[in-house]
Amino acid sequence: MAEKARILYLCTGNSCRSQMAEAFTNTLKRHELEAHSAGVSPKGVDPRAIKAMAEVGIDISGYKSKDVSAFGNLEFDYVVTLCDNAREACPYFPAKTRVVHRGFEDPPRLAAGARNEEEAMDHYRGVRDEIRAFVESLPGLLKEV
């Protein structure tokens, strides 16, 4: 069996988008890909992200936010930045690592204007579903970049 490609998902806080991407990848693509996630300024996993993922049967309640510096000694085939801030602050990775940007809206920012909790959760669900669709296109999409 071929070795799995390793992906590091990177966003600002490692609180929502990158956690979702890591979980979807390690669930849906576990035979092909190995995913990790980190943030440029980690701040804890968002409770609404935990809830949104639980709704699709994936438990991220035990996940922890990690700083990208924690992965300095690991090699990745791909680093996928999930927001503009992470793309701009992305640290240096070895030349053989392909850095890919695929931006997603920030669920907490979208939810800030919600009139109630259900409306706030709808924003999280929307981004969750977009991330899932992106992950389902892997690894083919990454090979095209």
N, CA and C atoms as an extended XYZ file, in Angstrom:
435
Properties=species:S:1:pos:R:3:atomname:S:1:resname:S:1:resid:I:1 pbc="F F F"
N         0.844       -1.197        0.000 N   MET     1
C         0.000        0.000        0.000 CA  MET     1
C         0.880        1.247        0.000 C   MET     1
N         0.519        2.207       -0.826 N   ALA     2
C         1.291        3.445       -0.910 CA  ALA     2
C         1.157        4.240        0.385 C   ALA     2
N         2.193        4.995        0.680 N   GLU     3
C         2.173        5.840        1.873 CA  GLU     3
C         1.145        6.957        1.693 C   GLU     3
N         0.463        7.275        2.765 N   LYS     4
C        -0.546        8.336        2.722 CA  LYS     4
C         0.118        9.700        2.561 C   LYS     4
N        -0.518       10.564        1.793 N   ALA     5
C        -0.062       11.951        1.707 CA  ALA     5
C        -0.423       12.641        3.019 C   ALA     5
N         0.460       13.505        3.494 N   ARG     6
C         0.236       14.214        4.757 CA  ARG     6
C        -0.132       15.662        4.471 C   ARG     6
N        -1.219       16.110        5.134 N   ILE     7
C        -1.734       17.465        4.951 CA  ILE     7
C        -1.748       18.179        6.289 C   ILE     7
N        -1.343       19.438        6.269 N   LEU     8
C        -1.519       20.318        7.424 CA  LEU     8
C        -2.496       21.407        7.003 C   LEU     8
N        -3.637       21.460        7.678 N   TYR     9
C        -4.607       22.534        7.458 CA  TYR     9
C        -4.265       23.668        8.402 C   TYR     9
N        -4.221       24.859        7.866 N   LEU    10
C        -3.795       26.014        8.643 CA  LEU    10
C        -4.826       27.133        8.542 C   LEU    10
N        -5.246       27.643        9.692 N   CYS    11
C        -6.102       28.829        9.724 CA  CYS    11
C        -5.660       29.693       10.901 C   CYS    11
N        -6.357       30.744       11.154 N   THR    12
C        -5.916       31.689       12.178 CA  THR    12
C        -5.915       31.071       13.566 C   THR    12
N        -7.068       30.641       14.045 N   GLY    13
C        -7.175       30.209       15.440 CA  GLY    13
C        -7.158       28.725       15.679 C   GLY    13
N        -7.176       27.913       14.612 N   ASN    14
C        -7.289       26.461       14.754 CA  ASN    14
C        -8.464       26.134       15.664 C   ASN    14
N        -9.544       26.894       15.468 N   SER    15
C       -10.705       26.736       16.334 CA  SER    15
C       -11.918       26.172       15.604 C   SER    15
N       -11.927       26.273       14.281 N   CYS    16
C       -13.144       25.908       13.563 CA  CYS    16
C       -12.839       25.265       12.207 C   CYS    16
N       -12.483       26.073       11.209 N   ARG    17
C       -12.314       25.573        9.846 CA  ARG    17
C       -11.264       24.480        9.734 C   ARG    17
N       -10.089       24.716       10.290 N   SER    18
C        -9.032       23.715       10.169 CA  SER    18
C        -9.352       22.461       10.969 C   SER    18
N       -10.051       22.616       12.091 N   GLN    19
C       -10.466       21.447       12.871 CA  GLN    19
C       -11.455       20.601       12.065 C   GLN    19
N       -12.400       21.265       11.417 N   MET    20
C       -13.372       20.554       10.587 CA  MET    20
C       -12.674       19.829        9.441 C   MET    20
N       -11.756       20.515        8.776 N   ALA    21
C       -11.049       19.914        7.643 CA  ALA    21
C       -10.229       18.706        8.087 C   ALA    21
N        -9.544       18.831        9.215 N   GLU    22
C        -8.770       17.704        9.740 CA  GLU    22
C        -9.685       16.513       10.014 C   GLU    22
N       -10.788       16.764       10.697 N   ALA    23
C       -11.702       15.679       11.059 CA  ALA    23
C       -12.331       15.029        9.828 C   ALA    23
N       -12.785       15.831        8.881 N   PHE    24
C       -13.368       15.260        7.666 CA  PHE    24
C       -12.331       14.433        6.905 C   PHE    24
N       -11.115       14.948        6.786 N   THR    25
C       -10.077       14.229        6.050 CA  THR    25
C        -9.759       12.903        6.719 C   THR    25
N        -9.563       12.926        8.031 N   ASN    26
C        -9.196       11.699        8.734 CA  ASN    26
C       -10.358       10.719        8.860 C   ASN    26
N       -11.566       11.170        8.576 N   THR    27
C       -12.731       10.282        8.577 CA  THR    27
C       -13.038        9.789        7.163 C   THR    27
N       -13.178       10.712        6.227 N   LEU    28
C       -13.615       10.361        4.878 CA  LEU    28
C       -12.486        9.866        3.976 C   LEU    28
N       -11.269       10.309        4.233 N   LYS    29
C       -10.135        9.981        3.358 CA  LYS    29
C        -9.010        9.271        4.116 C   LYS    29
N        -9.358        8.586        5.197 N   ARG    30
C        -8.351        8.002        6.087 CA  ARG    30
C        -7.436        6.987        5.409 C   ARG    30
N        -7.872        6.386        4.306 N   HIS    31
C        -7.041        5.399        3.621 CA  HIS    31
C        -6.045        6.046        2.659 C   HIS    31
N        -6.277        7.314        2.335 N   GLU    32
C        -5.432        8.004        1.362 CA  GLU    32
C        -4.608        9.136        1.956 C   GLU    32
N        -5.156        9.782        2.994 N   LEU    33
C        -4.553       11.002        3.521 CA  LEU    33
C        -4.451       10.960        5.038 C   LEU    33
N        -3.450       11.635        5.550 N   GLU    34
C        -3.295       11.836        6.995 CA  GLU    34
C        -3.297       13.340        7.223 C   GLU    34
N        -4.246       13.814        8.027 N   ALA    35
C        -4.392       15.257        8.217 CA  ALA    35
C        -4.083       15.680        9.640 C   ALA    35
N        -3.555       16.884        9.740 N   HIS    36
C        -3.324       17.572       11.009 CA  HIS    36
C        -3.814       19.000       10.802 C   HIS    36
N        -3.993       19.726       11.893 N   SER    37
C        -4.396       21.126       11.764 CA  SER    37
C        -3.672       21.965       12.793 C   SER    37
N        -3.549       23.243       12.471 N   ALA    38
C        -2.868       24.178       13.367 CA  ALA    38
C        -3.356       25.587       13.061 C   ALA    38
N        -2.977       26.502       13.938 N   GLY    39
C        -3.326       27.899       13.748 CA  GLY    39
C        -2.113       28.785       13.889 C   GLY    39
N        -2.185       29.964       13.306 N   VAL    40
C        -1.098       30.921       13.475 CA  VAL    40
C        -1.252       31.654       14.801 C   VAL    40
N        -2.457       31.648       15.371 N   SER    41
C        -2.748       32.212       16.701 CA  SER    41
C        -3.845       31.363       17.348 C   SER    41
N        -3.507       30.140       17.794 N   PRO    42
C        -4.537       29.229       18.296 CA  PRO    42
C        -5.292       29.782       19.491 C   PRO    42
N        -6.602       29.457       19.541 N   LYS    43
C        -7.408       30.013       20.621 CA  LYS    43
C        -8.470       29.069       21.173 C   LYS    43
N        -8.371       27.795       20.969 N   GLY    44
C        -9.346       26.853       21.517 CA  GLY    44
C       -10.398       26.475       20.494 C   GLY    44
N       -10.887       25.247       20.588 N   VAL    45
C       -11.878       24.759       19.633 CA  VAL    45
C       -13.233       25.393       19.934 C   VAL    45
N       -13.861       25.905       18.908 N   ASP    46
C       -15.143       26.597       19.014 CA  ASP    46
C       -16.260       25.598       19.348 C   ASP    46
N       -17.031       25.835       20.409 N   PRO    47
C       -18.128       24.926       20.775 CA  PRO    47
C       -19.160       24.733       19.663 C   PRO    47
N       -19.390       25.756       18.871 N   ARG    48
C       -20.339       25.601       17.759 CA  ARG    48
C       -19.766       24.700       16.662 C   ARG    48
N       -18.456       24.731       16.479 N   ALA    49
C       -17.831       23.821       15.516 CA  ALA    49
C       -17.981       22.383       15.999 C   ALA    49
N       -17.802       22.173       17.291 N   ILE    50
C       -17.987       20.837       17.871 CA  ILE    50
C       -19.415       20.364       17.619 C   ILE    50
N       -20.372       21.238       17.853 N   LYS    51
C       -21.785       20.901       17.663 CA  LYS    51
C       -22.095       20.615       16.193 C   LYS    51
N       -21.588       21.449       15.294 N   ALA    52
C       -21.844       21.263       13.861 CA  ALA    52
C       -21.283       19.934       13.367 C   ALA    52
N       -20.112       19.564       13.833 N   MET    53
C       -19.521       18.294       13.420 CA  MET    53
C       -20.263       17.113       14.040 C   MET    53
N       -20.718       17.260       15.272 N   ALA    54
C       -21.489       16.188       15.916 CA  ALA    54
C       -22.766       15.896       15.129 C   ALA    54
N       -23.328       16.921       14.522 N   GLU    55
C       -24.549       16.739       13.731 CA  GLU    55
C       -24.341       15.814       12.535 C   GLU    55
N       -23.102       15.686       12.076 N   VAL    56
C       -22.807       14.776       10.959 CA  VAL    56
C       -22.047       13.542       11.439 C   VAL    56
N       -22.090       13.308       12.746 N   GLY    57
C       -21.532       12.083       13.306 CA  GLY    57
C       -20.038       12.068       13.542 C   GLY    57
N       -19.410       13.234       13.600 N   ILE    58
C       -17.966       13.298       13.839 CA  ILE    58
C       -17.720       14.048       15.138 C   ILE    58
N       -17.031       13.399       16.063 N   ASP    59
C       -16.769       13.966       17.384 CA  ASP    59
C       -15.403       14.647       17.414 C   ASP    59
N       -15.411       15.971       17.545 N   ILE    60
C       -14.147       16.702       17.676 CA  ILE    60
C       -14.026       17.326       19.064 C   ILE    60
N       -14.847       16.861       19.993 N   SER    61
C       -14.843       17.454       21.337 CA  SER    61
C       -13.512       17.261       22.058 C   SER    61
N       -12.738       16.269       21.668 N   GLY    62
C       -11.434       16.048       22.289 CA  GLY    62
C       -10.288       16.724       21.554 C   GLY    62
N       -10.575       17.402       20.462 N   TYR    63
C        -9.532       18.081       19.702 CA  TYR    63
C        -9.023       19.292       20.477 C   TYR    63
N        -7.777       19.636       20.249 N   LYS    64
C        -7.151       20.796       20.885 CA  LYS    64
C        -6.597       21.714       19.802 C   LYS    64
N        -6.626       23.006       20.067 N   SER    65
C        -5.995       23.968       19.157 CA  SER    65
C        -4.488       23.862       19.309 C   SER    65
N        -3.792       23.898       18.170 N   LYS    66
C        -2.344       23.760       18.170 CA  LYS    66
C        -1.718       24.906       17.383 C   LYS    66
N        -0.574       25.342       17.827 N   ASP    67
C         0.186       26.365       17.115 CA  ASP    67
C         0.963       25.694       15.990 C   ASP    67
N         1.073       26.363       14.871 N   VAL    68
C         1.785       25.801       13.726 CA  VAL    68
C         3.227       25.444       14.081 C   VAL    68
N         3.814       26.136       15.043 N   SER    69
C         5.197       25.837       15.434 CA  SER    69
C         5.341       24.434       16.022 C   SER    69
N         4.254       23.846       16.494 N   ALA    70
C         4.301       22.490       17.050 CA  ALA    70
C         4.609       21.447       15.979 C   ALA    70
N         4.481       21.830       14.717 N   PHE    71
C         4.693       20.892       13.623 CA  PHE    71
C         6.000       21.151       12.877 C   PHE    71
N         6.896       21.905       13.475 N   GLY    72
C         8.144       22.274       12.821 CA  GLY    72
C         9.021       21.113       12.411 C   GLY    72
N         8.937       19.993       13.121 N   ASN    73
C         9.794       18.846       12.817 CA  ASN    73
C         9.118       17.808       11.929 C   ASN    73
N         7.874       18.027       11.581 N   LEU    74
C         7.156       17.072       10.738 CA  LEU    74
C         7.172       17.527        9.286 C   LEU    74
N         7.174       16.558        8.396 N   GLU    75
C         7.131       16.866        6.971 CA  GLU    75
C         5.716       16.653        6.444 C   GLU    75
N         5.283       17.555        5.595 N   PHE    76
C         3.962       17.469        4.989 CA  PHE    76
C         4.098       17.522        3.478 C   PHE    76
N         3.206       16.821        2.807 N   ASP    77
C         3.149       16.900        1.351 CA  ASP    77
C         2.440       18.182        0.928 C   ASP    77
N         1.424       18.559        1.728 N   TYR    78
C         0.637       19.753        1.436 CA  TYR    78
C         0.374       20.540        2.707 C   TYR    78
N         0.398       21.852        2.584 N   VAL    79
C        -0.129       22.744        3.610 CA  VAL    79
C        -1.271       23.479        2.928 C   VAL    79
N        -2.458       23.378        3.511 N   VAL    80
C        -3.636       24.019        2.934 CA  VAL    80
C        -4.065       25.141        3.867 C   VAL    80
N        -3.921       26.379        3.402 N   THR    81
C        -4.371       27.523        4.195 CA  THR    81
C        -5.853       27.730        3.906 C   THR    81
N        -6.622       27.930        4.977 N   LEU    82
C        -8.076       27.989        4.859 CA  LEU    82
C        -8.642       29.388        5.043 C   LEU    82
N        -7.766       30.372        5.257 N   CYS    83
C        -8.213       31.766        5.374 CA  CYS    83
C        -7.078       32.665        4.903 C   CYS    83
N        -7.418       33.892        4.554 N   ASP    84
C        -6.409       34.822        4.046 CA  ASP    84
C        -5.341       35.134        5.082 C   ASP    84
N        -5.726       35.254        6.347 N   ASN    85
C        -4.753       35.547        7.393 CA  ASN    85
C        -3.705       34.444        7.485 C   ASN    85
N        -4.135       33.196        7.425 N   ALA    86
C        -3.190       32.081        7.487 CA  ALA    86
C        -2.305       32.062        6.247 C   ALA    86
N        -2.872       32.404        5.100 N   ARG    87
C        -2.066       32.432        3.876 CA  ARG    87
C        -0.962       33.476        4.004 C   ARG    87
N        -1.306       34.641        4.529 N   GLU    88
C        -0.323       35.712        4.672 CA  GLU    88
C         0.712       35.407        5.749 C   GLU    88
N         0.295       34.722        6.811 N   ALA    89
C         1.201       34.444        7.931 CA  ALA    89
C         1.830       33.062        7.848 C   ALA    89
N         1.594       32.358        6.759 N   CYS    90
C         2.074       30.987        6.620 CA  CYS    90
C         3.590       30.946        6.761 C   CYS    90
N         4.078       30.138        7.688 N   PRO    91
C         5.525       30.049        7.865 CA  PRO    91
C         6.172       29.329        6.687 C   PRO    91
N         7.471       29.339        6.684 N   TYR    92
C         8.225       28.672        5.636 CA  TYR    92
C         8.114       27.159        5.802 C   TYR    92
N         7.911       26.471        4.697 N   PHE    93
C         7.932       25.015        4.678 CA  PHE    93
C         8.930       24.587        3.618 C   PHE    93
N         9.512       23.392        3.748 N   PRO    94
C        10.485       22.928        2.755 CA  PRO    94
C         9.913       22.982        1.340 C   PRO    94
N        10.803       23.115        0.375 N   ALA    95
C        10.397       23.287       -1.021 CA  ALA    95
C         9.509       22.158       -1.523 C   ALA    95
N         9.688       20.958       -1.000 N   LYS    96
C         8.877       19.836       -1.489 CA  LYS    96
C         7.442       19.875       -0.964 C   LYS    96
N         7.173       20.740       -0.003 N   THR    97
C         5.817       20.898        0.518 CA  THR    97
C         5.065       21.879       -0.371 C   THR    97
N         3.926       21.449       -0.870 N   ARG    98
C         3.117       22.329       -1.713 CA  ARG    98
C         2.140       23.086       -0.832 C   ARG    98
N         2.186       24.396       -0.900 N   VAL    99
C         1.274       25.238       -0.128 CA  VAL    99
C         0.125       25.637       -1.050 C   VAL    99
N        -1.082       25.311       -0.622 N   VAL   100
C        -2.292       25.532       -1.406 CA  VAL   100
C        -3.231       26.401       -0.579 C   VAL   100
N        -3.881       27.359       -1.224 N   HIS   101
C        -4.865       28.175       -0.506 CA  HIS   101
C        -6.267       27.833       -0.985 C   HIS   101
N        -7.136       27.559       -0.018 N   ARG   102
C        -8.571       27.372       -0.300 CA  ARG   102
C        -9.324       28.062        0.831 C   ARG   102
N        -9.703       29.285        0.601 N   GLY   103
C       -10.328       30.082        1.649 CA  GLY   103
C       -11.788       29.740        1.891 C   GLY   103
N       -12.166       29.769        3.150 N   PHE   104
C       -13.553       29.593        3.569 CA  PHE   104
C       -13.913       30.748        4.487 C   PHE   104
N       -15.178       31.144        4.470 N   GLU   105
C       -15.651       32.200        5.371 CA  GLU   105
C       -15.431       31.775        6.819 C   GLU   105
N       -15.289       32.752        7.703 N   ASP   106
C       -15.082       32.509        9.127 CA  ASP   106
C       -16.441       32.363        9.814 C   ASP   106
N       -16.808       31.158       10.263 N   PRO   107
C       -18.128       30.971       10.877 CA  PRO   107
C       -18.428       31.909       12.047 C   PRO   107
N       -17.499       32.139       12.983 N   PRO   108
C       -17.828       33.077       14.065 CA  PRO   108
C       -18.148       34.482       13.551 C   PRO   108
N       -17.436       34.916       12.534 N   ARG   109
C       -17.701       36.241       11.963 CA  ARG   109
C       -19.078       36.260       11.298 C   ARG   109
N       -19.397       35.210       10.564 N   LEU   110
C       -20.714       35.128        9.929 CA  LEU   110
C       -21.826       35.086       10.970 C   LEU   110
N       -21.597       34.341       12.047 N   ALA   111
C       -22.618       34.152       13.086 CA  ALA   111
C       -22.802       35.375       13.973 C   ALA   111
N       -21.856       36.297       13.926 N   ALA   112
C       -21.926       37.471       14.807 CA  ALA   112
C       -23.204       38.280       14.595 C   ALA   112
N       -23.730       38.270       13.394 N   GLY   113
C       -24.942       39.035       13.116 CA  GLY   113
C       -26.225       38.227       13.215 C   GLY   113
N       -26.114       36.985       13.682 N   ALA   114
C       -27.297       36.124       13.764 CA  ALA   114
C       -28.283       36.642       14.805 C   ALA   114
N       -29.558       36.431       14.521 N   ARG   115
C       -30.608       36.874       15.445 CA  ARG   115
C       -30.851       35.887       16.578 C   ARG   115
N       -30.429       34.625       16.371 N   ASN   116
C       -30.618       33.609       17.403 CA  ASN   116
C       -29.598       32.486       17.200 C   ASN   116
N       -29.575       31.547       18.117 N   GLU   117
C       -28.589       30.463       18.065 CA  GLU   117
C       -28.768       29.584       16.834 C   GLU   117
N       -29.981       29.317       16.457 N   GLU   118
C       -30.218       28.470       15.286 CA  GLU   118
C       -29.677       29.131       14.018 C   GLU   118
N       -29.883       30.412       13.896 N   GLU   119
C       -29.350       31.140       12.740 CA  GLU   119
C       -27.820       31.136       12.774 C   GLU   119
N       -27.243       31.293       13.954 N   ALA   120
C       -25.782       31.227       14.092 CA  ALA   120
C       -25.275       29.857       13.651 C   ALA   120
N       -25.951       28.808       14.101 N   MET   121
C       -25.539       27.450       13.730 CA  MET   121
C       -25.671       27.213       12.233 C   MET   121
N       -26.624       27.848       11.600 N   ASP   122
C       -26.762       27.697       10.148 CA  ASP   122
C       -25.504       28.162        9.424 C   ASP   122
N       -24.862       29.201        9.930 N   HIS   123
C       -23.607       29.666        9.326 CA  HIS   123
C       -22.513       28.607        9.485 C   HIS   123
N       -22.426       28.019       10.655 N   TYR   124
C       -21.439       26.961       10.894 CA  TYR   124
C       -21.715       25.762        9.993 C   TYR   124
N       -22.974       25.399        9.874 N   ARG   125
C       -23.346       24.263        9.024 CA  ARG   125
C       -22.978       24.522        7.564 C   ARG   125
N       -23.206       25.744        7.110 N   GLY   126
C       -22.877       26.075        5.728 CA  GLY   126
C       -21.392       25.934        5.440 C   GLY   126
N       -20.561       26.479        6.314 N   VAL   127
C       -19.111       26.369        6.126 CA  VAL   127
C       -18.681       24.915        6.284 C   VAL   127
N       -19.245       24.216        7.259 N   ARG   128
C       -18.937       22.790        7.453 CA  ARG   128
C       -19.189       22.021        6.161 C   ARG   128
N       -20.326       22.256        5.535 N   ASP   129
C       -20.677       21.527        4.319 CA  ASP   129
C       -19.762       21.894        3.153 C   ASP   129
N       -19.338       23.144        3.075 N   GLU   130
C       -18.375       23.551        2.042 CA  GLU   130
C       -17.038       22.852        2.259 C   GLU   130
N       -16.600       22.771        3.501 N   ILE   131
C       -15.332       22.102        3.811 CA  ILE   131
C       -15.439       20.620        3.483 C   ILE   131
N       -16.561       20.010        3.823 N   ARG   132
C       -16.752       18.593        3.506 CA  ARG   132
C       -16.645       18.368        1.995 C   ARG   132
N       -17.296       19.206        1.201 N   ALA   133
C       -17.236       19.066       -0.257 CA  ALA   133
C       -15.801       19.204       -0.752 C   ALA   133
N       -15.047       20.138       -0.178 N   PHE   134
C       -13.641       20.297       -0.545 CA  PHE   134
C       -12.865       19.025       -0.231 C   PHE   134
N       -13.032       18.501        0.976 N   VAL   135
C       -12.310       17.291        1.391 CA  VAL   135
C       -12.692       16.109        0.504 C   VAL   135
N       -13.954       16.009        0.132 N   GLU   136
C       -14.384       14.904       -0.726 CA  GLU   136
C       -13.722       14.954       -2.096 C   GLU   136
N       -13.247       16.127       -2.518 N   SER   137
C       -12.565       16.262       -3.810 CA  SER   137
C       -11.088       15.869       -3.732 C   SER   137
N       -10.616       15.570       -2.540 N   LEU   138
C        -9.212       15.214       -2.329 CA  LEU   138
C        -9.017       13.710       -2.528 C   LEU   138
N        -7.817       13.252       -2.879 N   PRO   139
C        -6.613       14.025       -3.121 CA  PRO   139
C        -6.513       14.570       -4.538 C   PRO   139
N        -7.457       14.219       -5.403 N   GLY   140
C        -7.390       14.646       -6.794 CA  GLY   140
C        -7.181       16.127       -6.984 C   GLY   140
N        -7.910       16.934       -6.245 N   LEU   141
C        -7.801       18.385       -6.368 CA  LEU   141
C        -6.389       18.861       -6.044 C   LEU   141
N        -5.762       18.273       -5.039 N   LEU   142
C        -4.408       18.689       -4.661 CA  LEU   142
C        -3.391       18.322       -5.735 C   LEU   142
N        -3.626       17.240       -6.438 N   LYS   143
C        -2.698       16.816       -7.489 CA  LYS   143
C        -2.739       17.751       -8.692 C   LYS   143
N        -3.831       18.515       -8.808 N   GLU   144
C        -3.982       19.435       -9.936 CA  GLU   144
C        -3.257       20.757       -9.723 C   GLU   144
N        -2.899       21.070       -8.486 N   VAL   145
C        -2.280       22.372       -8.206 CA  VAL   145
C        -0.783       22.328       -8.377 C   VAL   145
